Amino acid sequence: MSTLLNKAPAANALSAAEFRALVRLKGHSLASLARLWGLTRARLSQIAADPARAPHYAFALLGTPRARARTRPAAPAAPAARAATTGLSGRVCLPDVEPGEVFIVRDSPGEHLPEGEEGVVTAVTCLRGSWLVQLRFTNADYEERYELPYLLSADCFLARTGRLQRL
């Protein structure tokens, strides 16, 4: 399989089996790669099976980073906090943030949250298709909701610590 990485993609260079094998070699499933590329799993499956697929998909697949293994320890989550929504594909989609996860203020947005202050995720909810994360900052006696994409972005003033705290 490692020879797949050395195969120079050209028009129709990767068969459907090779395309799927390269997806697995990169550590992805079709579903995770579809999310990464902004496609539905069904559409990516069509692309993989298409013998006349455009060559840019092979280049994109070769340039796709390997999936990282999740190293964060699992924590028991409250059933209400792990509420699921159904995506376009009909599959259940869950957020990547757990209740009890600890975040730290890396760049203070103001006096109400000083740098180094820690916040704990108290709830993860889905409201009208958007995931919202409730954080409680105990030392500052402050609580606020953040949209999940912002919370996980590089622009956010908060950073994950990798720690979990029992609620």
C-alpha positions as CSV (number, residue, x, y, z in Angstrom):
1,M,0.0,0.0,0.0
2,S,2.9,2.4,0.6
3,T,3.5,2.4,-3.1
4,L,0.2,4.2,-3.5
5,L,1.8,7.3,-1.9
6,N,4.6,7.2,-4.6
7,K,2.2,6.8,-7.5
8,A,2.1,10.0,-9.5
9,P,-1.6,10.7,-10.1
10,A,-2.7,11.3,-13.7
11,A,-6.1,11.2,-15.3
12,N,-7.7,7.9,-14.1
13,A,-4.3,6.8,-12.4
14,L,-6.0,5.6,-9.3
15,S,-8.6,2.8,-9.5
16,A,-11.6,2.9,-7.2
17,A,-10.0,0.3,-5.0
18,E,-6.7,2.3,-4.9
19,F,-8.6,5.5,-4.1
20,R,-10.3,3.9,-1.1
21,A,-7.1,2.2,0.0
22,L,-5.3,5.5,0.0
23,V,-8.1,7.1,2.0
24,R,-7.6,4.3,4.6
25,L,-3.9,4.7,4.4
26,K,-4.2,8.4,5.3
27,G,-6.2,7.3,8.4
28,H,-9.6,8.5,7.2
29,S,-12.9,6.9,6.4
30,L,-14.9,8.2,3.5
31,A,-17.2,10.0,6.0
32,S,-14.3,11.8,7.8
33,L,-12.7,12.7,4.5
34,A,-16.0,14.0,3.2
35,R,-16.3,16.2,6.2
36,L,-12.8,17.5,5.7
37,W,-13.4,18.3,2.1
38,G,-16.9,19.8,2.7
39,L,-18.8,17.0,0.8
40,T,-21.4,14.5,1.7
41,R,-20.3,10.9,2.2
42,A,-22.5,9.9,-0.6
43,R,-20.9,12.4,-3.0
44,L,-17.4,11.3,-2.1
45,S,-18.4,7.6,-2.6
46,Q,-19.6,8.5,-6.1
47,I,-16.3,10.3,-6.8
48,A,-14.3,7.3,-5.5
49,A,-16.2,4.9,-7.7
50,D,-16.2,7.0,-10.8
51,P,-13.6,5.6,-13.3
52,A,-13.7,9.0,-15.1
53,R,-13.1,11.1,-12.0
54,A,-11.3,14.3,-12.5
55,P,-7.5,14.0,-11.7
56,H,-7.6,16.9,-9.1
57,Y,-9.3,14.5,-6.7
58,A,-6.2,12.2,-6.7
59,F,-4.0,15.2,-6.1
60,A,-6.2,16.4,-3.3
61,L,-6.2,13.0,-1.7
62,L,-2.4,12.8,-1.9
63,G,-2.2,16.2,-0.3
64,T,-4.7,15.4,2.5
65,P,-3.0,15.3,5.9
66,R,-3.0,12.1,7.8
67,A,-5.8,11.8,10.4
68,R,-4.6,12.4,14.0
69,A,-5.4,9.8,16.6
70,R,-7.5,11.1,19.4
71,T,-5.5,11.0,22.6
72,R,-7.9,12.7,24.9
73,P,-9.2,10.4,27.6
74,A,-12.9,9.6,27.3
75,A,-15.1,11.1,30.0
76,P,-18.6,10.0,30.8
77,A,-21.0,12.6,29.3
78,A,-24.5,13.5,30.4
79,P,-27.0,12.2,27.8
80,A,-28.6,15.6,27.4
81,A,-25.2,17.3,26.8
82,R,-24.4,14.8,24.1
83,A,-27.5,15.5,22.1
84,A,-27.1,14.5,18.5
85,T,-28.3,16.2,15.3
86,T,-28.7,14.6,12.0
87,G,-26.6,15.8,9.1
88,L,-27.4,16.0,5.4
89,S,-26.3,12.4,5.0
90,G,-28.8,11.2,7.7
91,R,-25.9,10.2,10.0
92,V,-25.7,11.4,13.5
93,C,-23.2,14.2,14.0
94,L,-21.7,14.9,17.5
95,P,-19.5,17.9,18.5
96,D,-15.8,17.5,19.2
97,V,-16.1,19.0,22.7
98,E,-17.0,17.1,25.9
99,P,-18.7,18.4,29.0
100,G,-16.0,18.7,31.7
101,E,-13.3,19.7,29.2
102,V,-11.1,22.5,30.5
103,F,-10.2,25.6,28.4
104,I,-7.7,28.3,29.3
105,V,-7.7,32.0,28.5
106,R,-4.6,32.6,26.4
107,D,-5.2,36.2,25.4
108,S,-7.4,38.2,27.7
109,P,-10.5,39.8,26.0
110,G,-10.9,42.2,29.0
111,E,-10.8,42.5,32.8
112,H,-13.6,40.1,33.3
113,L,-11.4,37.2,32.0
114,P,-7.7,37.5,32.9
115,E,-5.1,35.6,31.1
116,G,-4.6,32.1,32.6
117,E,-8.2,31.8,33.8
118,E,-9.6,28.3,33.3
119,G,-13.1,27.6,32.1
120,V,-15.0,24.3,32.2
121,V,-17.5,23.1,29.6
122,T,-20.8,22.7,31.4
123,A,-23.1,22.1,28.4
124,V,-22.9,21.3,24.7
125,T,-26.2,22.1,22.9
126,C,-27.5,22.3,19.4
127,L,-29.7,25.3,18.6
128,R,-31.1,25.6,15.1
129,G,-28.3,23.5,13.6
130,S,-25.5,25.4,15.4
131,W,-23.5,23.8,18.2
132,L,-23.1,26.0,21.3
133,V,-20.7,25.4,24.1
134,Q,-21.4,26.8,27.6
135,L,-18.2,27.6,29.6
136,R,-18.1,28.4,33.3
137,F,-15.1,30.4,34.5
138,T,-15.1,29.7,38.3
139,N,-12.5,32.2,39.5
140,A,-14.0,35.0,37.5
141,D,-17.6,33.9,38.4
142,Y,-18.5,34.2,34.8
143,E,-20.4,32.0,32.3
144,E,-20.8,32.4,28.5
145,R,-21.8,30.5,25.4
146,Y,-19.6,30.2,22.4
147,E,-20.3,28.8,18.9
148,L,-18.3,25.6,18.4
149,P,-16.5,26.6,15.2
150,Y,-15.2,29.8,16.8
151,L,-14.2,28.0,20.0
152,L,-12.0,25.6,18.0
153,S,-10.6,28.2,15.7
154,A,-7.1,29.7,15.9
155,D,-8.7,33.1,16.3
156,C,-10.3,32.3,19.6
157,F,-8.8,33.7,22.8
158,L,-9.3,30.3,24.5
159,A,-7.2,27.2,24.1
160,R,-7.8,23.6,25.0
161,T,-5.8,22.2,27.9
162,G,-6.4,18.6,27.2
163,R,-7.7,18.1,30.7
164,L,-11.1,16.9,31.8
165,Q,-12.8,17.9,35.0
166,R,-15.6,15.9,36.6
167,L,-18.8,18.1,36.7
